[in-house]
Amino acid sequence: MPLLQIRNLQIDFRIAQKNMRAVDGVSLSLAAGKTLGLVGESGSGKSVTALSIARLLASPPAIYAGGEIVLAGRDVLQMRAAELRQVRGGVVSYVFQEPGASLNPVFRIGNQIKEALQLHRPEAATAAEIIRLLKLVGIPAPATRVKCYPHELSGGMQQRVMIAMALAPQPKLLVADEPTTALDVTIQAQIIELLGQLRRQLGMAILLITHNLGIVGDIADEVAVMYAGQIVETAPARALLQRPLHPYTRALMKSVPRLDADVNRLTTIAGSVPRLGAFPAGCRFHPRCPQGRPECSQTSPPLVEVESGRRVRCPFWNVAT
């Protein structure tokens, strides 16, 4: 059985006396020890999906309208508050973007890591364990850094501290939500490499949320591409990067800068992700799609398996562009 299995998840937001569907029938599966990359532009529903795994969305305004989130064999949507407190951190931990906004500026980093230990592993809430965690994530001179305040560390070091805090409860699943967004490209590569090393060393699963297809090939086993609240393509990472099938995935790939190509201007995707409550009829990508046809605005295509291990939400996926 997969460690995480999301089945037909539907999430609404109650806005101005109306229910707005933000996540519409999302299904994902993640095995223990594997990495799944969830990719898409801002506003696609990636973070809403990720936060729902531990039911971190405030309700209201969020409404879990349907589906299942089975984590370690238990449906999160059926759990009571006491059970959720054990799951949050103990089974699934989160690393968010912009660590400077996530860390408490008035507490030393050692105390913040200790708090995570006290909640889930009180017997391990020792100075030696805090130093071990900082060393595990590559913090130099951890015995000294443990006394630092967040502002005394660089952005990359702050993100390593956030990862140490997430690892303190020894979770089975680590959700990394845009963990490299606020970092320069060199530090981004270091953080992605660190996550890969930790996955292999600790045997945990990782759900990596990103808008950048360029980084998923370095760490992900599988990739799911999300657009306007729906999954539009899923595939093994290598296969997807070598041959994307959905027009949206192809467009994302073309927008990634390449070192082996001499171009004056990067390819862009016309328009923007439709706002909540204003999804177009039919295929939600058709107003921006270079392959769009009149019938695309009439019928919403299902997500179907077109090759072994590959699913696509487009009936024209094999039409040459």
N, C-alpha and C positions, 0 to 999 in steps of 0.2 A: 504493500500500500504506500502511495506517495506521502511524504511528510506534510505537504500542503496540497489541498485540492479545492479549488474554487469552482463551483458549479452554478452556471446561469445567474450570476450575481447581478442584482438590480438595486441601485441606490438612487433615491430622489432627494431633492432639497426643497423644503417648503419656503417659497419666496413669493411675497405679495399675494398670499392666499391661493397660490398655485403650486402643484407638485412638479418640479423640473427634474427630468431624468438625467443624471450625470453619468451613471454607469449602467449600461444596457446589455444584459445577458452575457457578461464576461465569464469565461471558463478558462482556468489555468491549472497546471499541475507541475509540482516541483518535488523531485526525489531528494532524499537525504544525501548530503554531500555534494550536490550539484548546484550550478549557478544558472539562474534564469534572468535574462535581460528583458526588461519591459521598456519599450522604446516608443517615443512619439513626441510631437510638439507640445509646448505648454498649453494647457487647456484640454488635453486629450482625455484626461481622467486617470492618469497613471498614479498620482499621489493619493487620490480618493480611494482607488482600489487598494493601494498599499496600506493606507491607514485603517481600512476596514478589516484587515486581517486580525488586528487586535482590538477592533471596535473602538478606535480612538476618535472617530468622528462624533462630534457633539450631536446628540439627538434629543430635541430638535436643534437645528433645522434639518439635520440629516435623517432620512428615513430608510431603513433597510427593508426594501419593498419585496424582496424575494431572493431565492437562491440559497446556497449553502457555502460555508467556509469551514472545511474540515481540516483542522490543524492537529497533527499528532493523534489522529483517530477520533477527535472530538469536534463537534460543530460549535464554533465560536458564537454563532448567532443565537444559540440556545443557552449559553452560559449565564450564570448569575454574577453579580458584582464581585463577590469573594473569589470565584473561580477566575474571573478576568484578571484580578490583581496578581494571581500566581502565573498566569500566562504571559502577561506583559513584563518582559524582561526575562522571566524564567524559561519561557519556551521561544518567544520571539522578541528580539531587540531591534532598535532602530538607530540608524545614523543618518542625520539630516544634513542638508546643505547649510552653508554659512555657520560653521561651528561657533564663531564669535557671538552669534545671537542665541545659541543653544546653551552655552556654558554660563553659569552664574558668575558675574564679574566680581562679587564680593567674597567668594570663597576660594580657598586654594584648591588646586586641581586634585590633590591627594584626598582632601575631605569630600570632594564630589564623587570620586571613585569609591571611597569608603562607604558612602551612603548607598550606592548601588549594591555593594557587598552585604551591608547590614540588612537590606530588604530581602535578599534572596539566598545569601550564603553567610549568615551571621558568624558561623564558626571560622570563616576565612577572612573576616574583616580585620586584617592585621597589616602593619606597615610593610612586612616582607611580601605579602600578596599584592599590595598596591604597587610596590616597586617591580615585582615580577610582571605585572600587567603592562606597566609602562615600558619595560624592557622588551616585552613580547611585540609591542607595536612599533618598536624602533626609536623610542625616545632616548637620546643620548644623556648620559649622567642622570639616570632616573632617580637616584637617591637625593639629588639636588633639585631636580625639576619638580618633584612631588610637593615642594613648598611654594611653587610659583603660583601667581594669579594668572588667569587667562590672558590678560593684556600683555603679560611679559613673554608670551610665546608667539611665534609666527602662525600664519593661517594653517600651514601644513602641520605644524606641531599641535595646534588646537584640534584639528581633525583627527590626529592620532590619539589624542586624549579622549575624544568622543568615541572612537572605536574601542579604546580600552574600557570605557564605562559600559559600552554595549556588551562587551565580552565578559565583564565581571560576573554576571549571573550564570555563565556557561549556557547560552541559549542554543537551541537546535537550529534556529533560523535567524539570519541577520538580514534585515531589510535596509539597504543603503539607498536612500532617496536623494538622487542628484548629489552624491558626496564630494564631487570634484568641481562643482559649478563656480565657486568663489576662489578657486586656486589657479595659479599659472600652470602652463602646460607641463613643465618639468615636474612640479609637485603632483599634478594630476596623475602622471604616469607612475609616480612612486606610490600613491594611495591605491591605485588599481592593482599594482604589483603586490602591495601589502595584503590587500583583500584576498587575492589569489593564494598567497602563501598561507594565510590564516585558515582559509577553507581547507587546504590540503593538510595542514598541521592539526587542526582541531576537528575535522570531519563534519563541519556544519554546512548547511545549505545557505545560499545567498540569493536574495532577490534584488537585483540591481536596477534601479529606476534611472533612466537617463533620456535625454533628447538627442544624444550624440551616438550614432551608429558606429562612429570611428573607434570607440573604446570598448564596445562589447565583444569584439573578436578576440581581445586579449584575455578575457576572463570567462565569458558565458559559454555554457554548453548548449543551451536553447535560447531562442529569441522569440518574443511575442511583440508584434507591432500594434499599437493602439491609436485609434483616431476617433474623435467625437464620441467617446464613451463606449466604443466597440473594439474588439480585437479584429484586425483585418488580415493578419498573416501570422502564422507560427511555423517555425522550422528549426532544425539544428543550426547553430550559429554559423558554422563554416559554409553550409549549403546556402543559407540566406545571403551571406555576404558575397558569395561567388555568383549567385544567380537569384536576385530578388524577383518575386513573381507579381506581387500586387503593385499597381501603378504608384501608390503612395510610398511604398517601401523603395521602389526604384527612384522616386523623386528625392527621398531622404538620402539615398546613397549618392546621387549625383551632386548633392549640396555639400558633401564632405570634401574638404581640400585634399588634394593629392600631391605628393612630392615628385611623382614621376610624370606630371602633366604640366605643361606650360600654358596657363590660361590667364587672361587679363581680368576676367570677371567670373565669379562663382555662379553656378546655376541656382536659381531660387524657385520656390513653389509659389505660384501666383495666389493672391488672396490670403486668407487666414482661417484658422480653425473656427467653425461656427460657435457662437456663444450659446451658453446653456439656455435651453428652451426655444432655440431657433435652428434646430437641426433641419436640414433640407429633406424633402421627401425622397424616397428611393435610396440609392447609394449616397451616403453622406459625404463622400469625397467627390462626387461627380461635378460640382461647380468648379472645382480646381483641377480636375483630371485632364491630362492631355489626350487620353483615350476616350473621353466621355462621349456617349451616344444618347440619342433621344430616349431610348428605353431605360437608361440608367436613372432617370428622374422618376420613373414610374414604379419600379419594383425594388424592394430592399433585398439584396443578395444574401444568401446564407453563407456561413463559414463552413466550407466543405473540404474534405481531404482530396487533394488532386494528385498527390504522389505520396509514397510511403513516408509518414512522419511530417508531411507538409500540408497545412490547411490555408486556404485563401478565401477571402470574401470578395470575389470578383469573377463573373462568368467569362471575362475576356482576358484572363491572366496570361494565356498563351498566344495572344495576338501580338505580333511584332510591332515595335514602336519606331 
